[in-house]
């Protein structure tokens, strides 16, 4: 959905990351963040600001995609923890952040948006993009 020039939305106007999986309803993208390898976003396909603007079955479908993303990341990236967040303050387009966390990352145990707890940690390898896309497809096919 395209918006007027005065109210452009980056998630309406661009993929919002490297597309891993998509349907007409939502898309799952990989974010290029060397501090947080495997950082994904689950983005609603249309411009809606809040979860409660969705019908109950739509909410369930979106959360199924969030949970499938978490499960695929746990399988492929094997993090110590997964963080889920839906903020939308800067970009008021419904999307969820699914962030693999490691005990030695810059912010652990705090949120990735907090002040860093330490300097840059040893880098974890980025996930195998194709393996992650396949794991997502497998999970999303099961819930479709």
DADA-V988788 format. One line per field, one symbol per residue. phi: phi as a letter, one per 20 degrees, with the letter a starting at -180 (. if undefined). psi: psi as a letter, one per 20 degrees, with the letter a starting at -180 (. if undefined). burial: I if it has 24 or more other C-alpha atoms within 12 Angstrom, else O. A space follows every 10 residues. Layout:
phi=???
psi=???
burial=???
//
This chain:
phi=.edfgfcfcf eeebfnqefd bbcfebcdce eecffcfngc cddffdecec gfeefgffgf fffgfffffg fffffeelff bdddbcdmfe cfcgbdeccf ccgdfgdgee ffefffebfg egfeffffgf ffffffggff ffdf
psi=pqrrhilqph ihirhjaoph qqaigrqpqp pnohhmpipq qopqhrnqhq hiiqqghhgg gghhhghhgg ggghgghlrh qpppqofjgh nlpoqppoop qqhjrhipjr qiirqqirap rppqqqqogh gggghggggh hhi.
burial=OOOOOOOOII IIOOIIIIII IIOOIIIIII IOOOIIIIII IIIIIIIIIO IOOOOOOOOO IIIIIIIIII IIIIIIIIIO IIIIIIOOOO OIIIIIIIII IIOIIIOIOO OIOOOOOOOO OOOIOIIOIO OIIOIIIOII OOOO
//
